[in-house]
Amino acid sequence: MDQRQRLLDIVENMPQPNKAAFYSDPEVEPLVEELHQRWAREGYKGEPIDYATREEVEKLHRLAERYATMPQWQAYKLFVKRLEGG
C-alpha cells in the first residue's frame, strides 16, 4: 500500500470530530483546496490526492496521523475554536 492510500485510510477511519479538525487545519485546508483545483483542471480524473506531490502527501500523512490519535473531545474543541475564528 502506498503512502497516498495509507493517508486516505487514516482519514476515512477517523472519528468525525477528528476529521473535521484535520480538514480545518490551517495547513490542510489550503492544500486540499489546491488539490481540488488541480483535479478540476485535469477534468476530475482520478482523485484529488492523485495530484499531490510527494512532499504534500507526506505533510498530509503526518498531520492525519496526529489528528487520528487526538482524543475526540480535543479535536472537537479545536474545530469549534477554528469555526469561531480563534
C-alpha positions as CSV (number, residue, x, y, z in Angstrom):
1,M,0.0,0.0,0.0
2,D,1.5,3.4,-1.0
3,Q,1.5,6.5,1.2
4,R,-1.4,8.1,-0.6
5,Q,-3.6,5.1,0.2
6,R,-2.4,4.9,3.8
7,L,-3.3,8.6,4.1
8,L,-6.8,8.1,2.7
9,D,-7.3,5.1,5.0
10,I,-6.3,7.1,8.1
11,V,-8.6,10.0,7.2
12,E,-11.5,7.7,6.2
13,N,-11.3,5.9,9.6
14,M,-11.0,8.9,11.8
15,P,-13.9,9.7,14.1
16,Q,-16.0,12.7,12.7
17,P,-14.6,15.3,15.2
18,N,-11.1,14.4,14.3
19,K,-11.8,14.5,10.6
20,A,-13.4,18.0,11.0
21,A,-10.3,19.2,12.9
22,F,-8.0,17.7,10.3
23,Y,-9.8,19.4,7.4
24,S,-10.0,22.7,9.2
25,D,-6.2,22.7,10.0
26,P,-4.6,25.9,8.6
27,E,-2.0,23.8,6.7
28,V,-4.5,21.2,5.4
29,E,-7.3,23.4,4.3
30,P,-5.4,25.4,1.6
31,L,-3.6,22.3,0.4
32,V,-6.8,20.4,0.0
33,E,-8.3,23.4,-1.9
34,E,-5.2,23.4,-4.2
35,L,-5.5,19.7,-4.9
36,H,-9.2,20.1,-5.8
37,Q,-8.2,22.9,-8.2
38,R,-5.6,20.7,-9.9
39,W,-8.1,17.9,-10.1
40,A,-10.6,20.1,-11.7
41,R,-8.1,21.4,-14.3
42,E,-7.4,17.8,-15.2
43,G,-11.1,17.1,-15.8
44,Y,-11.8,15.3,-12.5
45,K,-9.8,12.3,-13.5
46,G,-8.8,10.0,-10.6
47,E,-8.9,11.5,-7.1
48,P,-7.7,14.9,-5.8
49,I,-4.9,13.1,-3.9
50,D,-3.5,11.9,-7.2
51,Y,-2.4,15.4,-7.9
52,A,-0.4,15.9,-4.7
53,T,3.4,16.0,-4.8
54,R,5.3,13.5,-2.6
55,E,6.1,16.3,-0.2
56,E,2.4,17.3,0.0
57,V,1.4,13.7,0.6
58,E,4.0,13.4,3.4
59,K,2.8,16.5,5.1
60,L,-0.9,15.5,4.9
61,H,0.0,12.0,6.2
62,R,1.9,13.4,9.1
63,L,-0.9,15.7,10.0
64,A,-3.5,13.0,9.5
65,E,-1.7,10.7,11.9
66,R,-1.6,13.5,14.5
67,Y,-5.3,14.1,14.2
68,A,-6.2,10.4,14.1
69,T,-4.6,9.9,17.5
70,M,-6.1,13.0,19.1
71,P,-8.9,12.5,21.7
72,Q,-12.2,13.2,20.1
73,W,-13.1,15.9,22.7
74,Q,-9.9,17.7,21.9
75,A,-10.4,17.5,18.1
76,Y,-14.0,18.8,18.5
77,K,-12.8,21.7,20.8
78,L,-10.1,22.6,18.2
79,F,-12.6,22.5,15.3
80,V,-15.1,24.7,17.2
81,K,-12.4,27.2,18.1
82,R,-11.4,27.5,14.4
83,L,-15.0,27.9,13.4
84,E,-15.3,30.8,15.8
85,G,-12.2,32.4,14.4
86,G,-10.0,31.6,17.3
